[in-house]
């Protein structure tokens, strides 16, 4: 078999559930085939116990409207929890093993299922963690307009290397000796100068120019004959 992930069926818990509470409903996985990344410490997987579904005696229009509004807001809460978790894992001495990180991971798991369970996470639950850890943000998070701080995490190292690599490729671009042939549609040209501004912690507004591909010349007489041969005139 190729291009598939095979999970064993033996063990106390399914492996997908041990990976951030996954239940194989479209979740994505990161797969690494190299030999440089090695696990030296085994950590017991977190227990992702879902919240009990909220029950109401009767469903009316007000409850439906409120549920829809809260479901839309759940996506914003998810982003806030994820950003806060990233900062706490970066700054806390125990990193992702710290109690605040574990609590935020639990809140994130509950927030993912909140539209299905009706148990929504409130912003006030995040305020204590934001007040303590989010006075500044690691540079790799690119929070423009906010105070930034240096980080020694692997994410910061990868970000710095990617930035340097991009600058090298921009100064010495690779030439594609086998360009792909475009047969139609519009070609989008992206201004690299604006993207470079974004890399240097500026504001990137994607400026695109739509260019129509050149038209191919055709023999009009042959084209007309082809069209006429397919046309029947009723009598």
C-alpha positions as CSV (number, residue, x, y, z in Angstrom):
1,X,0.0,0.0,0.0
2,X,1.2,3.5,-0.7
3,X,0.1,7.0,0.3
4,X,-1.9,5.7,3.3
5,X,-1.4,5.6,7.0
6,X,-2.1,2.3,8.7
7,X,-3.1,2.4,12.4
8,X,-3.0,-0.8,14.5
9,X,-6.1,-2.0,16.3
10,X,-4.3,-3.2,19.4
11,X,-3.8,-1.2,22.5
12,X,-5.8,0.6,25.2
13,X,-6.8,3.5,23.0
14,X,-7.0,4.0,19.2
15,X,-3.8,5.8,18.0
16,X,-5.9,8.5,16.2
17,X,-7.6,9.4,19.5
18,X,-4.1,9.7,21.1
19,X,-3.2,12.2,18.4
20,X,-5.1,15.3,19.6
21,X,-8.3,13.4,20.0
22,X,-8.6,12.7,16.2
23,X,-11.5,10.5,15.1
24,X,-10.7,10.1,11.4
25,X,-13.4,12.4,10.2
26,X,-11.1,14.3,7.8
27,X,-8.3,15.2,10.2
28,X,-4.9,15.7,8.7
29,X,-1.6,14.1,9.9
30,X,2.0,15.1,9.5
31,X,4.2,12.3,8.4
32,X,8.0,12.2,8.5
33,X,10.1,9.6,6.8
34,X,13.6,10.8,7.8
35,X,15.9,9.5,10.5
36,X,17.0,12.8,12.0
37,X,13.9,13.2,14.1
38,X,14.0,10.8,17.1
39,X,11.7,10.5,20.1
40,X,13.8,10.1,23.3
41,X,11.0,10.5,25.8
42,X,7.7,8.8,25.9
43,X,4.8,10.9,27.2
44,X,1.4,9.5,28.1
45,X,-1.2,10.9,25.6
46,X,-3.6,13.4,26.8
47,X,-7.2,12.2,27.6
48,X,-9.6,14.0,25.2
49,X,-13.0,13.4,26.8
50,X,-15.8,15.1,25.0
51,X,-18.2,17.4,26.8
52,X,-21.7,16.2,27.5
53,X,-24.2,17.6,25.0
54,X,-26.3,20.4,26.3
55,X,-30.0,19.5,26.6
56,X,-32.9,21.9,26.6
57,X,-36.5,21.0,27.3
58,X,-37.8,22.8,24.2
59,X,-36.2,24.2,21.0
60,X,-37.5,27.6,19.9
61,X,-36.4,30.2,17.4
62,X,-34.4,32.2,20.0
63,X,-32.3,29.1,20.9
64,X,-31.7,28.3,17.2
65,X,-30.5,31.9,16.4
66,X,-28.3,32.0,19.5
67,X,-26.7,28.6,18.6
68,X,-25.9,29.8,15.1
69,X,-24.3,33.0,16.4
70,X,-22.2,31.2,18.9
71,X,-21.2,28.6,16.3
72,X,-19.8,31.3,14.1
73,X,-18.0,32.8,17.0
74,X,-16.5,29.4,17.9
75,X,-14.0,29.8,15.1
76,X,-12.7,33.0,16.5
77,X,-12.3,31.4,20.0
78,X,-10.4,28.5,18.4
79,X,-7.8,30.9,17.0
80,X,-7.5,32.8,20.3
81,X,-6.9,29.5,22.2
82,X,-4.4,28.3,19.6
83,X,-2.4,31.6,19.7
84,X,-2.5,31.7,23.5
85,X,-1.3,28.1,23.7
86,X,1.6,28.9,21.3
87,X,2.8,31.8,23.5
88,X,2.5,29.9,26.7
89,X,4.4,26.9,25.3
90,X,7.1,29.3,24.2
91,X,7.5,31.3,27.4
92,X,6.6,28.9,30.2
93,X,9.7,27.0,31.6
94,X,7.9,23.7,31.3
95,X,6.6,24.6,27.8
96,X,3.8,22.3,26.6
97,X,4.1,20.2,29.7
98,X,3.0,23.2,31.9
99,X,-0.4,23.3,33.6
100,X,-1.6,26.3,31.6
101,X,-0.7,24.6,28.3
102,X,-2.6,21.5,29.3
103,X,-5.6,23.5,30.3
104,X,-5.6,25.4,27.0
105,X,-5.3,22.1,25.1
106,X,-8.3,20.9,26.9
107,X,-10.2,24.1,26.1
108,X,-9.3,23.8,22.5
109,X,-10.6,20.2,22.3
110,X,-13.9,21.3,23.9
111,X,-14.1,24.4,21.5
112,X,-13.7,22.2,18.4
113,X,-16.8,20.2,19.3
114,X,-18.7,23.1,20.8
115,X,-21.1,23.5,17.8
116,X,-22.0,19.9,18.2
117,X,-22.3,19.8,22.0
118,X,-23.6,23.3,22.7
119,X,-20.8,23.8,25.3
120,X,-19.2,27.0,24.1
121,X,-15.9,28.5,25.5
122,X,-16.1,32.1,26.7
123,X,-13.3,34.6,26.1
124,X,-13.2,35.3,29.8
125,X,-11.7,31.8,30.3
126,X,-8.6,32.9,28.3
127,X,-8.1,36.3,30.0
128,X,-5.9,35.0,32.9
129,X,-3.5,33.3,30.4
130,X,-3.4,36.2,28.0
131,X,-2.7,38.7,30.9
132,X,0.2,36.6,32.2
133,X,1.9,35.5,29.0
134,X,0.7,37.6,26.0
135,X,2.2,41.0,26.8
136,X,4.5,40.3,23.9
137,X,4.5,37.7,21.1
138,X,7.3,35.6,19.6
139,X,8.6,37.0,16.3
140,X,7.6,33.8,14.3
141,X,4.0,34.5,15.1
142,X,4.2,37.8,13.2
143,X,1.8,39.8,15.3
144,X,2.2,43.2,13.7
145,X,1.3,46.1,15.9
146,X,2.1,44.2,19.0
147,X,5.3,43.9,21.0
148,X,7.6,41.1,19.9
149,X,10.0,39.0,21.8
150,X,12.9,36.7,21.0
151,X,12.3,33.0,21.2
152,X,14.7,30.1,21.4
153,X,12.1,27.6,20.2
154,X,12.4,25.4,17.1
155,X,9.6,27.4,15.5
156,X,11.7,30.6,15.7
157,X,14.7,28.8,14.3
158,X,12.7,27.4,11.4
159,X,11.1,30.8,10.7
160,X,14.5,32.5,10.7
161,X,16.0,29.9,8.3
162,X,13.0,30.2,6.0
163,X,13.3,33.9,5.9
164,X,17.0,33.7,5.0
165,X,16.3,31.0,2.4
166,X,13.7,33.2,0.8
167,X,16.0,36.1,0.6
168,X,18.7,33.9,-1.0
169,X,16.3,32.7,-3.6
170,X,15.0,36.2,-4.2
171,X,18.5,37.5,-4.9
172,X,19.4,34.4,-7.0
173,X,16.2,33.1,-8.5
174,X,16.2,29.6,-9.9
175,X,15.5,29.4,-13.6
176,X,13.0,26.8,-14.8
177,X,14.4,25.2,-17.9
178,X,11.2,23.3,-18.5
179,X,8.4,25.8,-18.2
180,X,4.9,24.5,-18.1
181,X,2.7,25.4,-21.1
182,X,-0.4,27.3,-20.3
183,X,-3.3,26.5,-22.5
184,X,-5.9,29.1,-21.4
185,X,-7.3,31.1,-18.5
186,X,-5.7,34.1,-16.8
187,X,-2.2,34.1,-15.5
188,X,-1.8,35.7,-12.0
189,X,1.5,37.6,-11.6
190,X,2.4,38.3,-7.9
191,X,4.6,41.3,-7.1
192,X,7.5,39.8,-5.1
193,X,8.5,43.2,-3.8
194,X,5.3,43.4,-1.7
195,X,5.9,39.8,-0.4
196,X,9.4,40.8,0.6
197,X,7.9,43.7,2.5
198,X,5.7,41.3,4.4
199,X,8.7,39.1,5.2
200,X,10.4,42.2,6.7
201,X,7.4,42.7,9.1
202,X,5.6,45.0,6.8
203,X,2.0,44.9,5.5
204,X,1.5,42.7,2.5
205,X,-1.2,43.6,0.1
206,X,-1.2,41.1,-2.7
207,X,-1.1,43.0,-6.0
208,X,-2.1,40.8,-8.8
209,X,-2.2,41.6,-12.5
210,X,-4.5,39.5,-14.7
211,X,-2.8,38.8,-18.0
212,X,-4.7,37.2,-20.9
213,X,-2.7,34.5,-22.7
214,X,-2.0,35.2,-26.3
215,X,-4.6,33.9,-28.8
216,X,-3.6,31.2,-31.2
217,X,-4.2,31.9,-34.9
218,X,-6.7,29.7,-36.6
219,X,-7.8,29.3,-40.2
220,X,-11.1,31.0,-40.4
221,X,-12.2,29.3,-43.5
222,X,-11.5,25.8,-42.1
223,X,-13.2,26.8,-38.9
224,X,-16.3,28.0,-40.8
225,X,-16.4,24.7,-42.8
226,X,-16.2,22.7,-39.6
227,X,-19.1,24.6,-38.0
228,X,-21.2,24.4,-41.1
229,X,-20.8,20.6,-41.4
230,X,-22.5,20.2,-38.0
231,X,-25.4,22.4,-38.8
232,X,-28.6,21.0,-40.2
233,X,-31.3,23.2,-41.7
234,X,-34.9,22.0,-41.1
235,X,-37.2,21.9,-44.2
